[in-house]
């Protein structure tokens, strides 16, 4: 059986007001939200170069093994 909503608006929307109330009073700056942009960029490029290097080494190993008849 479906419960009916309370008839008065205060009781009906009390939970919604409680849910949307925020206790966080201090403002965050843009730097707090995005963090250290340069550090993230360096990490990205390091991971990219490392991944491409690993793929290149594996490709050279496979091609070398195929030429030598190892595979």
ZARO-58150 format. One record per residue: residue number from 0; x, y, z of N, C-alpha, C in turn. Coordinates in Angstrom, 1 decimal, padded with zeros to 4 digits. Example, Ala and Ser with C-alpha at 12.3 -4.5 7.8 and 13.67 -1.06 7.14 Angstrom:
<nodes>
seq:0&n.X:013.2&n.Y:-005.7&n.Z:007.8&ca.X:012.3&ca.Y:-004.5&ca.Z:007.8&c.X:013.2&c.Y:-003.3&c.Z:007.8
seq:1&n.X:012.8&n.Y:-002.2&n.Z:007.1&ca.X:013.7&ca.Y:-001.1&ca.Z:007.1&c.X:012.9&c.Y:000.0&c.Z:007.9
</nodes>
This chain:
<nodes>
seq:0&n.X:000.8&n.Y:-001.2&n.Z:000.0&ca.X:000.0&ca.Y:000.0&ca.Z:000.0&c.X:000.9&c.Y:001.2&c.Z:000.0
seq:1&n.X:000.6&n.Y:002.2&n.Z:-000.9&ca.X:001.4&ca.Y:003.4&ca.Z:-001.0&c.X:001.0&c.Y:004.4&c.Z:000.1
seq:2&n.X:002.1&n.Y:005.0&n.Z:000.8&ca.X:001.8&ca.Y:005.9&ca.Z:001.8&c.X:001.5&c.Y:007.3&c.Z:001.2
seq:3&n.X:000.5&n.Y:007.9&n.Z:001.8&ca.X:000.2&ca.Y:009.3&ca.Z:001.3&c.X:001.1&c.Y:010.3&c.Z:001.9
seq:4&n.X:001.3&n.Y:011.4&n.Z:001.2&ca.X:002.2&ca.Y:012.5&ca.Z:001.7&c.X:001.4&c.Y:013.2&c.Z:002.8
seq:5&n.X:002.2&n.Y:013.8&n.Z:003.7&ca.X:001.5&ca.Y:014.6&ca.Z:004.8&c.X:000.8&c.Y:015.8&c.Z:004.1
seq:6&n.X:-000.2&n.Y:016.2&n.Z:004.8&ca.X:-001.0&ca.Y:017.3&ca.Z:004.2&c.X:-000.4&c.Y:018.7&c.Z:004.3
seq:7&n.X:000.4&n.Y:018.9&n.Z:005.4&ca.X:001.0&ca.Y:020.3&ca.Z:005.5&c.X:002.3&c.Y:020.3&c.Z:004.8
seq:8&n.X:002.6&n.Y:021.5&n.Z:004.2&ca.X:003.9&ca.Y:021.6&ca.Z:003.5&c.X:005.1&c.Y:021.6&c.Z:004.3
seq:9&n.X:005.0&n.Y:022.0&n.Z:005.6&ca.X:006.2&ca.Y:022.0&ca.Z:006.4&c.X:006.7&c.Y:020.6&c.Z:006.7
seq:10&n.X:005.8&n.Y:019.7&n.Z:007.0&ca.X:006.2&ca.Y:018.3&ca.Z:007.2&c.X:006.6&c.Y:017.6&c.Z:005.9
seq:11&n.X:006.0&n.Y:018.0&n.Z:004.8&ca.X:006.3&ca.Y:017.4&ca.Z:003.5&c.X:007.7&c.Y:017.7&c.Z:003.0
seq:12&n.X:008.1&n.Y:018.9&n.Z:003.2&ca.X:009.4&ca.Y:019.3&ca.Z:002.6&c.X:010.5&c.Y:019.4&c.Z:003.7
seq:13&n.X:010.3&n.Y:019.0&n.Z:004.9&ca.X:011.3&ca.Y:019.0&ca.Z:005.9&c.X:012.6&c.Y:018.2&c.Z:005.5
seq:14&n.X:012.4&n.Y:017.0&n.Z:005.0&ca.X:013.5&ca.Y:016.2&ca.Z:004.6&c.X:014.3&c.Y:016.8&c.Z:003.5
seq:15&n.X:013.6&n.Y:017.4&n.Z:002.5&ca.X:014.2&ca.Y:018.0&ca.Z:001.4&c.X:015.1&c.Y:019.2&c.Z:001.8
seq:16&n.X:014.6&n.Y:020.0&n.Z:002.7&ca.X:015.4&ca.Y:021.1&ca.Z:003.2&c.X:016.6&c.Y:020.7&c.Z:004.0
seq:17&n.X:016.4&n.Y:019.6&n.Z:004.8&ca.X:017.5&ca.Y:019.1&ca.Z:005.5&c.X:018.6&c.Y:018.5&c.Z:004.6
seq:18&n.X:018.2&n.Y:017.8&n.Z:003.5&ca.X:019.1&ca.Y:017.3&ca.Z:002.6&c.X:019.9&c.Y:018.3&c.Z:001.9
seq:19&n.X:019.3&n.Y:019.4&n.Z:001.5&ca.X:020.0&ca.Y:020.4&ca.Z:000.7&c.X:020.7&c.Y:021.5&c.Z:001.5
seq:20&n.X:020.6&n.Y:021.4&n.Z:002.8&ca.X:021.3&ca.Y:022.4&ca.Z:003.7&c.X:022.7&c.Y:022.1&c.Z:003.7
seq:21&n.X:023.5&n.Y:023.1&n.Z:003.7&ca.X:025.0&ca.Y:022.9&ca.Z:003.7&c.X:025.6&c.Y:023.5&c.Z:004.9
seq:22&n.X:026.5&n.Y:022.7&n.Z:005.6&ca.X:027.2&ca.Y:023.2&ca.Z:006.7&c.X:028.6&c.Y:023.8&c.Z:006.4
seq:23&n.X:028.9&n.Y:023.7&n.Z:005.1&ca.X:030.3&ca.Y:024.1&ca.Z:004.6&c.X:030.1&c.Y:025.6&c.Z:004.4
seq:24&n.X:030.8&n.Y:026.4&n.Z:005.2&ca.X:030.6&ca.Y:027.9&ca.Z:005.1&c.X:031.8&c.Y:028.6&c.Z:004.4
seq:25&n.X:033.0&n.Y:028.0&n.Z:004.3&ca.X:034.1&ca.Y:028.8&ca.Z:003.7&c.X:034.0&c.Y:028.6&c.Z:002.1
seq:26&n.X:034.4&n.Y:029.6&n.Z:001.4&ca.X:034.5&ca.Y:029.5&ca.Z:000.0&c.X:035.7&c.Y:028.9&c.Z:-000.5
seq:27&n.X:035.6&n.Y:028.0&n.Z:-001.5&ca.X:036.8&ca.Y:027.4&ca.Z:-002.1&c.X:037.3&c.Y:028.2&c.Z:-003.3
seq:28&n.X:038.6&n.Y:028.3&n.Z:-003.4&ca.X:039.1&ca.Y:029.1&ca.Z:-004.5&c.X:039.2&c.Y:028.2&c.Z:-005.7
seq:29&n.X:039.5&n.Y:028.7&n.Z:-006.9&ca.X:039.7&ca.Y:027.9&ca.Z:-008.1&c.X:040.8&c.Y:027.0&c.Z:-007.9
seq:30&n.X:041.9&n.Y:027.4&n.Z:-007.3&ca.X:043.0&ca.Y:026.5&ca.Z:-007.1&c.X:042.7&c.Y:025.3&c.Z:-006.2
seq:31&n.X:041.8&n.Y:025.5&n.Z:-005.2&ca.X:041.3&ca.Y:024.4&ca.Z:-004.4&c.X:040.6&c.Y:023.3&c.Z:-005.2
seq:32&n.X:039.9&n.Y:023.8&n.Z:-006.2&ca.X:039.1&ca.Y:022.8&ca.Z:-007.1&c.X:040.0&c.Y:022.1&c.Z:-008.1
seq:33&n.X:040.8&n.Y:022.8&n.Z:-008.8&ca.X:041.6&ca.Y:022.2&ca.Z:-009.9&c.X:042.9&c.Y:021.7&c.Z:-009.4
seq:34&n.X:043.4&n.Y:022.1&n.Z:-008.3&ca.X:044.7&ca.Y:021.6&ca.Z:-007.8&c.X:045.9&c.Y:022.1&c.Z:-008.5
seq:35&n.X:047.0&n.Y:021.4&n.Z:-008.4&ca.X:048.2&ca.Y:021.8&ca.Z:-009.1&c.X:048.2&c.Y:021.4&c.Z:-010.5
seq:36&n.X:047.9&n.Y:022.3&n.Z:-011.4&ca.X:047.7&ca.Y:021.9&ca.Z:-012.9&c.X:049.0&c.Y:021.5&c.Z:-013.5
seq:37&n.X:050.1&n.Y:022.1&n.Z:-013.1&ca.X:051.4&ca.Y:021.8&ca.Z:-013.7&c.X:051.8&c.Y:020.4&c.Z:-013.3
seq:38&n.X:051.6&n.Y:020.0&n.Z:-012.1&ca.X:052.0&ca.Y:018.7&ca.Z:-011.6&c.X:051.2&c.Y:017.6&c.Z:-012.3
seq:39&n.X:049.9&n.Y:017.9&n.Z:-012.5&ca.X:049.1&ca.Y:016.9&ca.Z:-013.2&c.X:049.5&c.Y:016.7&c.Z:-014.6
seq:40&n.X:049.9&n.Y:017.8&n.Z:-015.3&ca.X:050.4&ca.Y:017.8&ca.Z:-016.7&c.X:051.7&c.Y:017.0&c.Z:-016.8
seq:41&n.X:052.6&n.Y:017.2&n.Z:-015.8&ca.X:053.8&ca.Y:016.4&ca.Z:-015.8&c.X:053.6&c.Y:014.9&c.Z:-015.7
seq:42&n.X:052.7&n.Y:014.6&n.Z:-014.7&ca.X:052.3&ca.Y:013.2&ca.Z:-014.5&c.X:051.7&c.Y:012.6&c.Z:-015.8
seq:43&n.X:050.9&n.Y:013.3&n.Z:-016.5&ca.X:050.2&ca.Y:012.8&ca.Z:-017.7&c.X:051.3&c.Y:012.5&c.Z:-018.7
seq:44&n.X:052.2&n.Y:013.5&n.Z:-019.0&ca.X:053.2&ca.Y:013.3&ca.Z:-020.0&c.X:054.2&c.Y:012.1&c.Z:-019.6
seq:45&n.X:054.5&n.Y:012.0&n.Z:-018.4&ca.X:055.4&ca.Y:010.9&ca.Z:-017.9&c.X:054.7&c.Y:009.6&c.Z:-018.2
seq:46&n.X:053.5&n.Y:009.4&n.Z:-017.8&ca.X:052.8&ca.Y:008.2&ca.Z:-018.1&c.X:052.6&c.Y:007.9&c.Z:-019.6
seq:47&n.X:052.4&n.Y:008.9&n.Z:-020.4&ca.X:052.3&ca.Y:008.7&ca.Z:-021.8&c.X:053.6&c.Y:008.3&c.Z:-022.4
seq:48&n.X:054.7&n.Y:009.0&n.Z:-022.1&ca.X:056.0&ca.Y:008.6&ca.Z:-022.6&c.X:056.4&c.Y:007.2&c.Z:-022.2
seq:49&n.X:056.1&n.Y:006.9&n.Z:-020.9&ca.X:056.4&ca.Y:005.5&ca.Z:-020.4&c.X:055.6&c.Y:004.5&c.Z:-021.1
seq:50&n.X:054.3&n.Y:004.7&n.Z:-021.4&ca.X:053.5&ca.Y:003.7&ca.Z:-022.1&c.X:053.9&c.Y:003.5&c.Z:-023.5
seq:51&n.X:054.2&n.Y:004.6&n.Z:-024.2&ca.X:054.7&ca.Y:004.5&ca.Z:-025.6&c.X:056.0&c.Y:003.8&c.Z:-025.7
seq:52&n.X:056.9&n.Y:004.0&n.Z:-024.7&ca.X:058.2&ca.Y:003.4&ca.Z:-024.7&c.X:058.0&c.Y:001.9&c.Z:-024.5
seq:53&n.X:057.2&n.Y:001.5&n.Z:-023.6&ca.X:056.9&ca.Y:000.0&ca.Z:-023.3&c.X:056.4&c.Y:-000.6&c.Z:-024.5
seq:54&n.X:055.4&n.Y:000.0&n.Z:-025.2&ca.X:054.8&ca.Y:-000.6&ca.Z:-026.4&c.X:055.9&c.Y:-000.7&c.Z:-027.5
seq:55&n.X:056.7&n.Y:000.3&n.Z:-027.6&ca.X:057.8&ca.Y:000.3&ca.Z:-028.6&c.X:058.8&c.Y:-000.9&c.Z:-028.4
seq:56&n.X:059.2&n.Y:-001.1&n.Z:-027.1&ca.X:060.1&ca.Y:-002.1&ca.Z:-026.8&c.X:059.5&c.Y:-003.5&c.Z:-027.0
seq:57&n.X:058.2&n.Y:-003.7&n.Z:-026.7&ca.X:057.5&ca.Y:-004.9&ca.Z:-027.0&c.X:057.4&c.Y:-005.2&c.Z:-028.5
seq:58&n.X:057.1&n.Y:-004.1&n.Z:-029.2&ca.X:057.0&ca.Y:-004.3&ca.Z:-030.7&c.X:058.3&c.Y:-004.7&c.Z:-031.3
seq:59&n.X:059.4&n.Y:-004.0&n.Z:-030.8&ca.X:060.8&ca.Y:-004.4&ca.Z:-031.4&c.X:061.1&c.Y:-005.8&c.Z:-031.0
seq:60&n.X:060.8&n.Y:-006.3&n.Z:-029.8&ca.X:061.1&ca.Y:-007.6&ca.Z:-029.4&c.X:060.3&c.Y:-008.6&c.Z:-030.2
seq:61&n.X:059.0&n.Y:-008.3&n.Z:-030.5&ca.X:058.2&ca.Y:-009.2&ca.Z:-031.3&c.X:058.7&c.Y:-009.3&c.Z:-032.7
seq:62&n.X:059.0&n.Y:-008.1&n.Z:-033.3&ca.X:059.6&ca.Y:-008.1&ca.Z:-034.7&c.X:060.9&c.Y:-008.8&c.Z:-034.8
seq:63&n.X:061.8&n.Y:-008.6&n.Z:-033.8&ca.X:063.0&ca.Y:-009.3&ca.Z:-033.7&c.X:062.9&c.Y:-010.8&c.Z:-033.6
seq:64&n.X:061.9&n.Y:-011.3&n.Z:-032.8&ca.X:061.7&ca.Y:-012.7&ca.Z:-032.6&c.X:061.1&c.Y:-013.3&c.Z:-033.9
seq:65&n.X:060.3&n.Y:-012.6&n.Z:-034.6&ca.X:059.7&ca.Y:-013.1&ca.Z:-035.9&c.X:060.8&c.Y:-013.2&c.Z:-036.9
seq:66&n.X:061.7&n.Y:-012.2&n.Z:-037.0&ca.X:062.8&ca.Y:-012.3&ca.Z:-038.0&c.X:063.8&c.Y:-013.4&c.Z:-037.7
seq:67&n.X:064.0&n.Y:-013.7&n.Z:-036.4&ca.X:064.9&ca.Y:-014.8&ca.Z:-036.0&c.X:064.2&c.Y:-016.1&c.Z:-036.1
seq:68&n.X:062.9&n.Y:-016.2&n.Z:-036.3&ca.X:062.2&ca.Y:-017.4&ca.Z:-036.3&c.X:061.9&c.Y:-018.0&c.Z:-034.9
seq:69&n.X:062.0&n.Y:-017.2&n.Z:-033.9&ca.X:061.7&ca.Y:-017.6&ca.Z:-032.6&c.X:060.3&c.Y:-017.8&c.Z:-032.2
seq:70&n.X:059.4&n.Y:-017.2&n.Z:-032.9&ca.X:058.0&ca.Y:-017.3&ca.Z:-032.6&c.X:057.3&c.Y:-018.1&c.Z:-033.7
</nodes>
